[in-house]
Amino acid sequence: MAEGSNGRRRFSDKWGKHELDVLAVLSSAFPQWLTSRQIAQRVKAYADSYGELADQAAKAAFAKQFQRDRAKLAAMGIAIESRQPEYSSKSEGQDFASYRLQLGDEPRIRLRFRPEDMPVLAAANYLARSMSISSAPAQPQHISRTAPRVPQTPIPGLGLDSIAPGLGTQHIPENLVREVDSRRFAATVAVDDGEHINVAYSDADDLAMFVLEHPNSSIVSPPEAVDAFRRRLHAATQFQLADDSLNPMTAKVAATSLESDDEEDEEMSGKGHQKKSSFQTGSEVDRRLRLMLFLSAHLGEEYSLPELATRFIGKPKNDDEMKKHVSTIHKDINTLTTVSDDGEMAGSQFFDIDWSLLDAEGIVSATNSLGLERLAGISPQYMSMLTASVNYLAHASILPLEQRMQAQDLYQRLVKHVAPGETPWVSLTGYELEPHSMPTVKKAISDHALLNMEYRDGSGRVLHRLVAPSKIYADEGVYYAAMWTDVAEYAPEELQEFVHKDTTLNKATGEPRIWQNIRIARIEKADIVSPVKPLDIPDVSVSELRKWVIDTATPAVFITDQPHLQFIRTLPDADVEPCGEGEKVHLYVQSDSWFVAFCIAHARHILAVAPETLRSMVVARAERELSVSELTVGREEPQD
């Protein structure tokens, strides 16, 4: 690195600066649009390689490199929009596209975060970027379901690093990354309280299972997901009784009717898609971009090199590692303040730095940004998605309890910066939000009170019960409440008719079973009732409650149309035997409602179900959902 005659530091171009050069050129020109030729002339790396774009080979080489650099910036959250200039003409050899940064018309939001916010904020940022669902009203257009959820030009969100330094050094829980990355598609689902939530899911079976496990919910968009769900409902209404399903003609007809659906679901399952890469990379370019935006948001302020090293690289293990980190940050500062050799092209001169202060005391103070403060902070649109993601993490079991409490505190601060009604709801299949009745159940437990509830069983019937809730626990991302049913001596006289003590016998003890485990999402209405005398409920561990549930499991059977299906492997205790062209699967069902949802969600491959009680519940639920779906379609005709 050397200084030129004009006192500005110069650089020798190398890999990793293309993106920074492009960003510097477009930022200094904003809000003007730059043509391909203008960009090639102003970015040193392009100009050296492609000159004046005199021939088609040079133009093609430039276009390839520029689109590669543009994609890298987009993956980091900085989008470059394009348009067709009105004056372009092939005969005149003009450019056919021009570009500028996509900054939006609204100012960025800048907040101050606490150190304890960083782990939750990093997790929420990962979720928000991965969801990639705009909070703006949906446009009436058809979107291919075979496209990955990550868009080509995501909502700019890198500016969050400018006001939350050190975000990129946070550890994101591996289970969260795994669960988010496995859900490549998204749909809008209407839930029973009229709210719309954006649900990330892995395939059409996964989405169907989510809808069926949330009573009174329905898929709003995209239309392809709606159609796939209805095909499963139609197939489920045709289920045979397993003992009568070995008729070859029946199996052949069922398989034929589902043939086209198989092809559709192979596409929706994401076959052939490359695994999307993590947004939080450790590359030099990513680190420099975050450092650049941070300095843009804090022009004139002073930061020591060790402080910046800790924020943007991480806490060092020892003094030697700190020296290496400080050296790296110093090099980054040099890179962000260099210009090209001729002093005319934009290069990457993002700032003026007080070099004497840096050299004497190791303190960075930047001024005269190229207007990059426009990228610093959070756009209102991204703020709404980030706020929704924080809220989801506060009410889902995907994070540890301590971080969920921190997420709730952070949400209360973020939501103040989002206009009422503009915060979208997000969810991952398999990790449900805390149901609307959760606060009531929690309060009944803490007050040692009874719960007067109405809940929906697997067939869709609404049952009325008076119980004493004892514990809340989560199994595979789903919330359950353990209810003590022997409450006759505690119930007011007017509610005695709703007391239903479970009289089935515990096989281990031979005594009546008193516990009932209910999925909280199925409780549609709940009121707290004061007992006539203090409750005396035995303390039972969650592991013991699970044993009791298994003890009362129902033996069930279903038959598939082909062998070795993936979804059967998710059933840990199932016994599988050959049956015609498919397989016969034996299992014990702990929850009738779960089995009903499971069979409908995988109806494209299931031909028959037993016993008759469960088969009739499946058919009844499918017919009910179809009738509701037809009414909805009648009210809301899809737009072309």
C-alpha positions as CSV (number, residue, x, y, z in Angstrom):
1,M,0.0,0.0,0.0
2,A,1.4,3.4,-0.9
3,E,0.4,7.0,-1.0
4,G,0.0,8.9,-4.3
5,S,1.1,12.4,-5.0
6,N,-2.3,13.7,-4.0
7,G,-2.1,12.1,-0.6
8,R,-4.7,9.5,-1.2
9,R,-3.9,5.8,-0.6
10,R,-4.0,3.5,-3.6
11,F,-4.6,-0.2,-4.1
12,S,-3.7,-3.1,-6.3
13,D,-6.9,-4.7,-7.3
14,K,-7.5,-8.3,-6.2
15,W,-10.3,-10.7,-5.7
16,G,-12.9,-9.5,-3.3
17,K,-13.0,-5.8,-4.2
18,H,-15.3,-6.0,-7.3
19,E,-18.4,-5.9,-5.1
20,L,-17.0,-3.0,-3.0
21,D,-16.1,-1.0,-6.2
22,V,-19.5,-1.6,-7.7
23,L,-21.2,-0.4,-4.5
24,A,-19.0,2.7,-4.3
25,V,-19.8,3.7,-7.9
26,L,-23.6,3.2,-7.6
27,S,-23.7,4.9,-4.2
28,S,-21.8,8.0,-5.4
29,A,-24.2,8.2,-8.4
30,F,-27.5,7.7,-6.5
31,P,-30.2,8.5,-7.4
32,Q,-29.1,8.5,-11.0
33,W,-29.2,5.4,-13.1
34,L,-25.9,4.1,-14.6
35,T,-25.7,2.2,-17.8
36,S,-23.5,-0.9,-18.2
37,R,-21.0,1.1,-20.1
38,Q,-20.8,3.8,-17.4
39,I,-20.3,1.1,-14.7
40,A,-17.6,-0.6,-16.7
41,Q,-15.8,2.7,-17.2
42,R,-15.9,3.7,-13.5
43,V,-15.0,0.4,-11.8
44,K,-11.3,-0.2,-12.2
45,A,-11.4,-4.0,-12.3
46,Y,-13.9,-3.9,-15.2
47,A,-12.2,-1.1,-17.1
48,D,-8.8,-2.8,-16.9
49,S,-10.3,-6.1,-18.3
50,Y,-12.9,-4.9,-20.7
51,G,-11.8,-1.4,-21.8
52,E,-14.5,0.4,-23.6
53,L,-16.5,-2.7,-24.4
54,A,-15.5,-2.5,-28.0
55,D,-16.5,-6.0,-29.0
56,Q,-19.2,-8.5,-28.2
57,A,-16.8,-10.8,-26.4
58,A,-15.8,-8.0,-24.0
59,K,-19.5,-7.1,-23.4
60,A,-20.4,-10.7,-22.6
61,A,-17.5,-11.1,-20.2
62,F,-18.4,-7.8,-18.5
63,A,-22.1,-8.8,-18.2
64,K,-21.2,-12.2,-16.7
65,Q,-18.8,-10.7,-14.1
66,F,-21.2,-7.8,-13.2
67,Q,-24.1,-10.1,-12.7
68,R,-22.0,-12.3,-10.5
69,D,-20.9,-9.4,-8.3
70,R,-24.5,-8.1,-8.3
71,A,-25.7,-11.5,-7.0
72,K,-23.1,-11.5,-4.2
73,L,-24.3,-8.1,-3.0
74,A,-27.9,-9.3,-3.2
75,A,-27.2,-12.3,-1.1
76,M,-25.7,-10.0,1.5
77,G,-28.9,-7.9,1.5
78,I,-27.9,-5.0,-0.9
79,A,-30.1,-5.1,-3.9
80,I,-29.3,-3.5,-7.3
81,E,-32.4,-2.7,-9.4
82,S,-32.4,-2.5,-13.1
83,R,-34.5,-0.8,-15.8
84,Q,-34.6,-0.5,-19.6
85,P,-33.6,3.0,-20.7
86,E,-36.1,4.7,-23.0
87,Y,-33.4,5.9,-25.4
88,S,-31.8,2.5,-26.0
89,S,-31.6,1.3,-29.6
90,K,-29.8,-1.7,-31.1
91,S,-28.9,0.3,-34.2
92,E,-27.2,3.0,-32.2
93,G,-25.4,0.4,-30.1
94,Q,-26.7,1.9,-26.8
95,D,-27.0,-0.1,-23.5
96,F,-30.2,-2.0,-22.9
97,A,-30.2,-1.8,-19.1
98,S,-29.2,0.7,-16.4
99,Y,-28.8,0.1,-12.7
100,R,-28.9,1.8,-9.3
101,L,-29.0,0.8,-5.6
102,Q,-32.4,-0.3,-4.4
103,L,-32.8,1.9,-1.3
104,G,-36.6,2.6,-1.2
105,D,-38.2,5.9,-0.6
106,E,-38.6,5.7,3.2
107,P,-35.8,6.6,5.6
108,R,-34.1,3.8,7.5
109,I,-34.8,3.1,11.2
110,R,-31.9,3.3,13.6
111,L,-32.1,1.8,17.1
112,R,-29.7,1.1,19.9
113,F,-29.5,-2.6,21.0
114,R,-28.2,-4.0,24.2
115,P,-25.5,-6.6,24.4
116,E,-27.9,-9.2,25.7
117,D,-30.1,-8.6,22.6
118,M,-27.5,-9.8,20.2
119,P,-28.0,-13.6,20.3
120,V,-31.8,-13.3,19.8
121,L,-31.4,-10.5,17.2
122,A,-29.0,-12.7,15.2
123,A,-31.4,-15.6,15.3
124,A,-34.4,-13.4,14.3
125,N,-32.4,-11.8,11.5
126,Y,-31.6,-15.3,10.1
127,L,-35.2,-16.3,10.2
128,A,-36.5,-13.0,8.7
129,R,-34.1,-13.2,5.8
130,S,-34.8,-16.8,5.2
131,M,-38.6,-16.3,5.2
132,S,-38.2,-13.7,2.4
133,I,-41.9,-12.8,2.5
134,S,-42.8,-9.2,1.9
135,S,-45.1,-7.6,4.4
136,A,-46.6,-5.5,1.6
137,P,-50.0,-6.6,0.2
138,A,-49.7,-9.6,-2.1
139,Q,-49.9,-8.9,-5.8
140,P,-52.5,-11.0,-7.8
141,Q,-49.9,-13.1,-9.6
142,H,-49.0,-16.8,-9.8
143,I,-45.7,-17.7,-8.4
144,S,-44.1,-21.0,-9.3
145,R,-43.9,-23.3,-6.3
146,T,-40.8,-24.9,-7.6
147,A,-38.8,-21.7,-6.9
148,P,-36.8,-21.6,-3.7
149,R,-38.0,-19.3,-1.0
150,V,-34.9,-17.2,-1.1
151,P,-35.4,-14.4,-3.8
152,Q,-32.9,-13.2,-6.3
153,T,-33.0,-9.7,-4.8
154,P,-34.0,-9.9,-1.1
155,I,-35.2,-7.0,1.0
156,P,-32.0,-5.1,2.0
157,G,-31.3,-6.1,5.5
158,L,-27.6,-5.8,5.9
159,G,-28.0,-2.3,7.3
160,L,-29.0,-4.0,10.6
161,D,-25.3,-4.7,11.1
162,S,-24.6,-0.9,10.9
163,I,-26.6,-0.3,14.1
164,A,-26.0,-3.7,15.7
165,P,-22.2,-4.2,15.4
166,G,-21.1,-7.7,16.2
167,L,-24.3,-9.3,14.9
168,G,-22.3,-11.3,12.4
169,T,-20.1,-12.9,15.1
170,Q,-23.1,-14.3,17.1
171,H,-23.7,-18.0,17.3
172,I,-27.1,-19.0,15.9
173,P,-28.5,-22.3,17.5
174,E,-27.8,-25.2,15.1
175,N,-31.3,-26.5,15.5
176,L,-32.8,-23.2,14.4
177,V,-30.6,-23.1,11.3
178,R,-31.4,-26.7,10.5
179,E,-35.1,-26.2,10.9
180,V,-35.2,-23.0,8.9
181,D,-33.1,-24.3,6.1
182,S,-35.2,-27.4,5.7
183,R,-38.3,-25.3,4.9
184,R,-37.8,-24.0,1.4
185,F,-41.3,-22.8,0.6
186,A,-43.8,-20.3,2.2
187,A,-47.6,-19.9,2.1
188,T,-50.1,-17.6,3.7
189,V,-52.5,-19.4,6.1
190,A,-55.6,-17.9,7.7
191,V,-56.0,-19.0,11.3
192,D,-59.1,-19.2,13.4
193,D,-58.9,-15.7,14.8
194,G,-58.8,-14.2,11.4
195,E,-55.1,-13.4,11.4
196,H,-52.9,-14.3,8.4
197,I,-49.6,-15.9,9.1
198,N,-46.7,-16.7,6.8
199,V,-45.8,-20.4,7.1
200,A,-42.5,-21.8,6.0
201,Y,-42.8,-25.5,5.0
202,S,-40.7,-28.2,3.3
203,D,-43.3,-29.8,1.0
204,A,-47.1,-30.0,0.3
205,D,-47.5,-32.9,2.8
206,D,-45.8,-30.8,5.5
207,L,-48.1,-27.8,4.8
208,A,-51.2,-30.0,4.9
209,M,-50.2,-31.4,8.2
210,F,-49.8,-27.9,9.6
211,V,-53.2,-26.8,8.5
212,L,-55.0,-29.9,9.7
213,E,-53.3,-29.6,13.1
214,H,-54.6,-26.1,13.5
215,P,-58.4,-26.2,13.5
216,N,-60.3,-23.6,11.6
217,S,-57.3,-22.6,9.5
218,S,-57.1,-22.5,5.7
219,I,-54.5,-21.9,3.0
220,V,-54.9,-18.4,1.4
221,S,-52.1,-18.4,-1.1
222,P,-50.4,-19.5,-3.3
223,P,-53.1,-21.1,-5.4
224,E,-50.9,-24.1,-6.2
225,A,-50.7,-24.9,-2.5
226,V,-54.5,-24.6,-2.1
227,D,-55.0,-27.0,-5.0
228,A,-52.5,-29.5,-3.6
229,F,-54.3,-29.5,-0.2
230,R,-57.7,-30.0,-1.8
231,R,-56.4,-33.0,-3.8
232,R,-55.4,-34.6,-0.5
233,L,-58.8,-34.0,1.0
234,H,-60.5,-35.6,-2.0
235,A,-58.1,-38.6,-1.9
236,A,-58.8,-39.1,1.9
237,T,-62.6,-39.3,1.3
238,Q,-61.9,-42.4,-0.8
239,F,-60.0,-44.3,1.8
240,Q,-61.1,-48.0,2.1
241,L,-61.2,-50.0,5.2
242,A,-57.7,-51.7,5.5
243,D,-59.1,-55.2,5.8
244,D,-61.1,-54.8,2.5
245,S,-58.4,-53.0,0.6
246,L,-56.5,-55.9,-1.0
247,N,-58.8,-55.9,-4.0
248,P,-56.3,-55.3,-6.9
249,M,-58.9,-53.3,-8.9
250,T,-59.4,-50.9,-5.9
251,A,-55.6,-50.4,-5.5
252,K,-55.2,-49.8,-9.2
253,V,-58.0,-47.2,-9.4
254,A,-56.6,-45.3,-6.4
255,A,-53.1,-45.3,-7.7
256,T,-54.3,-44.0,-11.1
257,S,-56.3,-41.2,-9.6
258,L,-53.2,-40.0,-7.8
259,E,-50.7,-40.3,-10.6
260,S,-50.7,-36.6,-11.6
261,D,-50.4,-35.5,-8.0
262,D,-47.2,-37.5,-7.6
263,E,-45.6,-35.5,-10.3
264,E,-46.8,-32.2,-8.8
265,D,-45.5,-33.1,-5.4
266,E,-42.1,-34.1,-6.7
267,E,-41.8,-30.6,-8.0
268,M,-43.0,-29.0,-4.8
269,S,-40.7,-31.1,-2.7
270,G,-37.8,-29.1,-4.1
271,K,-35.9,-31.9,-6.0
272,G,-33.0,-30.5,-7.9
273,H,-32.7,-27.4,-5.8
274,Q,-29.3,-26.5,-4.4
275,K,-29.2,-26.0,-0.7
276,K,-29.5,-22.3,0.0
277,S,-26.4,-20.8,1.6
278,S,-26.2,-19.1,4.9
279,F,-26.6,-15.3,4.9
280,Q,-24.1,-14.9,7.7
281,T,-20.9,-15.6,5.9
282,G,-17.4,-15.1,7.2
283,S,-16.0,-13.7,4.0
284,E,-13.8,-10.7,3.8
285,V,-16.3,-8.9,1.6
286,D,-19.1,-9.5,4.1
287,R,-17.1,-8.3,7.0
288,R,-16.0,-5.1,5.1
289,L,-19.5,-4.4,4.1
290,R,-20.7,-4.6,7.7
291,L,-17.8,-2.4,8.8
292,M,-18.5,0.1,6.0
293,L,-22.2,0.4,7.0
294,F,-21.3,0.8,10.7
295,L,-18.9,3.6,10.0
296,S,-21.5,5.2,7.6
297,A,-24.0,5.3,10.4
298,H,-21.5,6.8,12.9
299,L,-19.6,9.4,10.9
300,G,-17.3,11.5,13.1
301,E,-17.4,9.1,16.0
302,E,-14.2,7.5,17.3
303,Y,-13.6,3.8,17.7
304,S,-10.4,2.0,18.7
305,L,-9.1,-0.8,16.5
306,P,-9.4,-3.4,19.3
307,E,-13.1,-2.4,19.8
308,L,-13.9,-2.8,16.1
309,A,-12.0,-6.1,16.0
310,T,-14.0,-7.5,18.8
311,R,-17.3,-6.3,17.2
312,F,-16.7,-7.5,13.7
313,I,-14.4,-10.5,14.1
314,G,-15.2,-11.8,17.6
315,K,-13.7,-11.9,21.1
316,P,-10.1,-13.1,20.9
317,K,-8.8,-16.0,22.9
318,N,-5.5,-14.3,23.7
319,D,-3.3,-11.3,23.1
320,D,-1.7,-12.8,19.9
321,E,-5.2,-13.4,18.4
322,M,-6.2,-9.8,19.3
323,K,-3.1,-8.5,17.4
324,K,-4.1,-10.5,14.3
325,H,-7.7,-9.3,14.5
326,V,-6.5,-5.7,14.9
327,S,-4.2,-6.1,11.9
328,T,-7.2,-7.5,9.9
329,I,-9.4,-4.5,10.7
330,H,-6.6,-2.1,9.9
331,K,-6.3,-3.7,6.4
332,D,-10.1,-3.4,6.0
333,I,-9.9,0.3,6.8
334,N,-7.2,0.7,4.1
335,T,-9.3,-1.2,1.6
336,L,-12.3,0.9,2.3
337,T,-10.4,4.2,1.8
338,T,-8.3,3.5,-1.3
339,V,-8.7,4.8,-4.8
340,S,-7.5,3.7,-8.2
341,D,-4.0,4.4,-9.5
342,D,-5.1,7.2,-11.9
343,G,-7.1,8.9,-9.2
344,E,-10.1,9.4,-11.5
345,M,-12.1,6.2,-11.1
346,A,-14.3,5.8,-8.0
347,G,-12.4,2.8,-6.7
348,S,-13.5,2.1,-3.1
349,Q,-12.9,5.4,-1.5
350,F,-15.9,5.3,0.8
351,F,-14.5,7.6,3.5
352,D,-12.0,10.1,4.5
353,I,-10.1,8.9,7.6
354,D,-8.2,10.8,10.2
355,W,-4.9,9.0,9.4
356,S,-2.8,10.8,12.0
357,L,-5.3,9.8,14.7
358,L,-5.3,6.2,13.4
359,D,-1.5,5.9,13.2
360,A,-0.8,7.6,16.5
361,E,-3.5,6.2,18.8
362,G,-5.1,3.3,16.8
363,I,-8.5,5.2,16.7
364,V,-10.7,5.2,13.6
365,S,-12.8,8.3,12.8
366,A,-14.5,8.4,9.4
367,T,-16.0,11.3,7.6
368,N,-17.4,12.2,4.2
369,S,-19.2,8.9,3.3
370,L,-20.4,8.5,-0.3
371,G,-23.9,8.7,1.0
372,L,-23.8,5.1,2.2
373,E,-25.6,6.2,5.4
374,R,-28.7,5.6,3.2
375,L,-28.0,1.9,3.6
376,A,-27.4,2.1,7.4
377,G,-30.3,1.1,9.6
378,I,-33.4,-1.0,8.9
379,S,-36.0,-0.3,6.2
380,P,-39.6,-0.1,7.5
381,Q,-40.5,-3.2,5.5
382,Y,-37.6,-5.2,6.9
383,M,-38.4,-3.9,10.4
384,S,-41.9,-5.4,10.2
385,M,-40.5,-8.8,9.2
386,L,-37.7,-8.7,11.8
387,T,-40.3,-7.7,14.5
388,A,-42.5,-10.6,13.5
389,S,-39.5,-13.0,13.6
390,V,-38.6,-11.8,17.1
391,N,-42.2,-12.3,18.2
392,Y,-42.3,-15.8,16.8
393,L,-39.1,-16.8,18.6
394,A,-40.5,-15.4,21.8
395,H,-43.6,-17.7,21.5
396,A,-42.2,-20.9,20.0
397,S,-40.2,-23.7,21.6
398,I,-37.4,-23.5,19.0
399,L,-35.2,-21.4,21.4
400,P,-34.3,-22.0,25.0
401,L,-36.6,-20.4,27.6
402,E,-34.1,-17.8,28.6
403,Q,-33.7,-16.5,25.1
404,R,-37.4,-16.6,24.5
405,M,-37.9,-14.3,27.5
406,Q,-35.2,-12.0,26.0
407,A,-37.0,-12.1,22.7
408,Q,-40.2,-11.0,24.3
409,D,-38.5,-8.0,25.9
410,L,-36.9,-7.1,22.5
411,Y,-40.2,-7.4,20.7
412,Q,-41.8,-4.9,23.1
413,R,-39.2,-2.4,22.0
414,L,-39.2,-3.2,18.3
415,V,-43.0,-3.2,17.8
416,K,-43.1,0.5,18.7
417,H,-41.4,1.3,15.4
418,V,-43.9,-0.7,13.3
419,A,-47.3,0.8,12.2
420,P,-50.3,-1.0,13.7
421,G,-51.5,-3.8,11.5
422,E,-48.3,-4.0,9.5
423,T,-46.5,-6.7,11.4
424,P,-46.8,-10.0,9.6
425,W,-47.1,-13.3,11.5
426,V,-44.5,-16.0,10.8
427,S,-44.3,-19.6,11.7
428,L,-42.4,-22.8,10.9
429,T,-44.2,-26.1,10.5
430,G,-43.7,-28.3,13.5
431,Y,-42.9,-25.4,15.8
432,E,-46.2,-23.7,16.5
433,L,-46.7,-20.4,18.1
434,E,-48.1,-20.4,21.6
435,P,-51.9,-20.9,21.1
436,H,-54.3,-18.1,21.9
437,S,-55.6,-20.0,25.0
438,M,-52.0,-20.5,26.4
439,P,-52.2,-17.5,28.7
440,T,-55.5,-18.7,30.2
441,V,-54.1,-22.2,30.8
442,K,-51.0,-20.8,32.4
443,K,-53.0,-18.5,34.7
444,A,-55.2,-21.4,35.8
445,I,-52.1,-23.4,36.7
446,S,-50.5,-20.5,38.6
447,D,-53.8,-19.7,40.4
448,H,-54.5,-23.4,41.2
449,A,-57.9,-23.0,39.5
450,L,-60.1,-25.1,37.3
451,L,-60.5,-24.7,33.6
452,N,-63.9,-24.6,31.9
453,M,-63.0,-25.4,28.3
454,E,-64.3,-26.3,24.9
455,Y,-61.9,-28.2,22.6
456,R,-62.0,-29.9,19.3
457,D,-61.2,-33.6,18.9
458,G,-59.8,-35.4,15.9
459,S,-63.1,-35.7,14.1
460,G,-63.8,-32.1,14.4
461,R,-66.4,-32.4,17.3
462,V,-66.4,-29.7,20.0
463,L,-66.4,-31.2,23.5
464,H,-67.0,-29.4,26.8
465,R,-65.0,-30.4,29.8
466,L,-64.2,-29.1,33.3
467,V,-60.6,-30.0,34.3
468,A,-57.7,-28.9,36.5
469,P,-54.6,-28.1,34.4
470,S,-51.4,-29.1,36.0
471,K,-48.5,-28.9,33.5
472,I,-47.6,-27.5,30.1
473,Y,-45.0,-29.2,28.0
474,A,-43.8,-29.3,24.4
475,D,-43.3,-32.4,22.3
476,E,-41.6,-31.9,18.9
477,G,-42.5,-28.2,18.8
478,V,-46.2,-28.8,19.8
479,Y,-47.7,-27.5,23.1
480,Y,-49.7,-29.9,25.4
481,A,-51.4,-29.4,28.7
482,A,-51.8,-32.2,31.3
483,M,-55.3,-32.1,32.7
484,W,-56.5,-33.7,35.9
485,T,-60.0,-35.0,35.2
486,D,-61.1,-36.2,38.7
487,V,-62.5,-32.7,39.8
488,A,-66.0,-33.5,40.9
489,E,-65.3,-32.6,44.5
490,Y,-63.8,-29.2,43.4
491,A,-66.4,-28.2,40.9
492,P,-69.3,-25.8,41.5
493,E,-72.7,-27.4,41.3
494,E,-73.7,-25.7,38.1
495,L,-70.7,-27.2,36.2
496,Q,-70.8,-30.7,37.5
497,E,-72.3,-31.9,34.2
498,F,-69.0,-31.1,32.5
499,V,-66.9,-33.2,34.8
500,H,-65.8,-36.4,32.9
501,K,-63.4,-38.5,34.9
502,D,-61.3,-40.8,32.7
503,T,-62.2,-44.3,33.9
504,T,-59.9,-46.3,31.6
505,L,-57.5,-48.4,33.5
506,N,-53.7,-47.9,33.8
507,K,-52.3,-51.2,32.7
508,A,-49.3,-50.8,35.1
509,T,-51.4,-50.1,38.2
510,G,-54.9,-51.4,37.4
511,E,-56.4,-48.1,38.7
512,P,-58.5,-45.6,36.8
513,R,-56.5,-43.2,34.6
514,I,-57.1,-39.6,35.7
515,W,-54.8,-37.6,33.4
516,Q,-55.8,-36.3,30.0
517,N,-53.2,-34.7,27.7
518,I,-54.7,-32.1,25.3
519,R,-53.0,-30.2,22.6
520,I,-53.5,-26.6,23.7
521,A,-54.0,-25.4,20.1
522,R,-57.3,-27.4,20.1
523,I,-58.8,-25.5,23.0
524,E,-61.2,-23.1,21.4
525,K,-62.6,-21.5,24.5
526,A,-61.4,-21.5,28.1
527,D,-62.5,-19.8,31.3
528,I,-61.0,-19.9,34.7
529,V,-63.2,-21.2,37.5
530,S,-62.5,-21.0,41.2
531,P,-62.7,-24.4,42.9
532,V,-65.0,-24.8,45.9
533,K,-62.0,-26.0,47.9
534,P,-58.2,-26.0,47.4
535,L,-57.1,-28.4,44.7
536,D,-55.0,-31.4,45.8
537,I,-53.5,-32.8,42.6
538,P,-50.6,-35.2,42.7
539,D,-47.3,-34.1,41.1
540,V,-46.6,-36.2,38.1
541,S,-43.5,-35.8,35.9
542,V,-43.7,-35.1,32.2
543,S,-42.0,-38.4,31.4
544,E,-44.6,-40.3,33.5
545,L,-47.4,-38.4,31.7
546,R,-46.0,-39.5,28.3
547,K,-46.0,-43.2,29.5
548,W,-49.6,-42.9,30.4
549,V,-50.4,-41.6,26.9
550,I,-48.6,-44.4,25.3
551,D,-50.4,-46.9,27.5
552,T,-53.7,-45.9,26.1
553,A,-52.6,-45.8,22.5
554,T,-54.9,-47.3,19.8
555,P,-53.6,-49.9,17.4
556,A,-54.0,-48.7,13.8
557,V,-53.1,-49.8,10.3
558,F,-52.8,-48.0,6.9
559,I,-51.8,-49.4,3.5
560,T,-49.7,-47.5,0.9
561,D,-49.6,-47.7,-2.9
562,Q,-45.9,-48.2,-3.1
563,P,-43.0,-49.4,-0.8
564,H,-40.1,-47.5,0.9
565,L,-41.9,-44.2,1.2
566,Q,-40.0,-41.5,3.1
567,F,-42.7,-40.4,5.4
568,I,-43.0,-43.9,6.9
569,R,-39.5,-43.6,8.2
570,T,-40.6,-40.8,10.5
571,L,-42.8,-43.3,12.4
572,P,-40.3,-44.8,15.0
573,D,-42.3,-47.7,16.3
574,A,-44.2,-48.8,13.2
575,D,-44.1,-52.4,11.9
576,V,-44.1,-52.6,8.1
577,E,-44.9,-55.6,5.9
578,P,-45.3,-56.0,2.1
579,C,-48.9,-55.7,0.8
580,G,-49.6,-55.9,-2.9
581,E,-47.6,-53.3,-4.7
582,G,-47.2,-51.3,-1.5
583,E,-46.8,-51.8,2.3
584,K,-49.0,-52.4,5.3
585,V,-48.0,-50.3,8.3
586,H,-49.0,-51.2,11.9
587,L,-48.6,-48.6,14.6
588,Y,-50.0,-47.5,17.9
589,V,-51.7,-44.1,17.8
590,Q,-51.4,-41.9,20.9
591,S,-53.6,-39.1,19.5
592,D,-56.6,-39.8,17.2
593,S,-56.4,-36.2,16.0
594,W,-52.7,-36.6,15.0
595,F,-53.5,-39.8,13.1
596,V,-56.4,-38.1,11.2
597,A,-54.1,-35.2,10.1
598,F,-51.3,-37.6,9.2
599,C,-53.5,-39.7,7.0
600,I,-55.0,-36.8,5.1
601,A,-51.6,-35.0,4.7
602,H,-50.2,-38.2,3.1
603,A,-53.4,-39.2,1.3
604,R,-51.7,-39.3,-2.1
605,H,-50.0,-42.5,-1.1
606,I,-52.4,-44.1,1.4
607,L,-55.2,-46.4,0.1
608,A,-56.8,-47.7,3.2
609,V,-57.0,-47.2,7.0
610,A,-58.1,-49.3,10.0
611,P,-59.9,-49.6,12.4
612,E,-63.2,-48.3,11.1
613,T,-63.5,-45.8,13.9
614,L,-60.3,-44.0,12.8
615,R,-61.1,-44.4,9.1
616,S,-64.5,-42.7,9.6
617,M,-62.9,-39.9,11.5
618,V,-60.5,-39.3,8.7
619,V,-63.2,-39.3,6.1
620,A,-65.4,-37.0,8.2
621,R,-62.6,-34.5,8.7
622,A,-61.7,-34.5,5.0
623,E,-65.3,-33.9,4.0
624,R,-65.7,-31.2,6.5
625,E,-62.5,-29.4,5.3
626,L,-63.7,-29.8,1.7
627,S,-67.0,-28.2,2.5
628,V,-65.3,-25.2,4.2
629,S,-62.9,-24.9,1.3
630,E,-65.6,-24.8,-1.2
631,L,-67.4,-22.1,0.7
632,T,-64.2,-20.1,0.8
633,V,-63.6,-20.5,-2.9
634,G,-67.1,-19.4,-3.6
635,R,-66.6,-16.2,-1.6
636,E,-63.2,-15.4,-3.0
637,E,-62.8,-16.1,-6.7
638,P,-59.1,-16.3,-7.6
639,Q,-57.8,-13.5,-9.8
640,D,-56.2,-14.2,-13.1
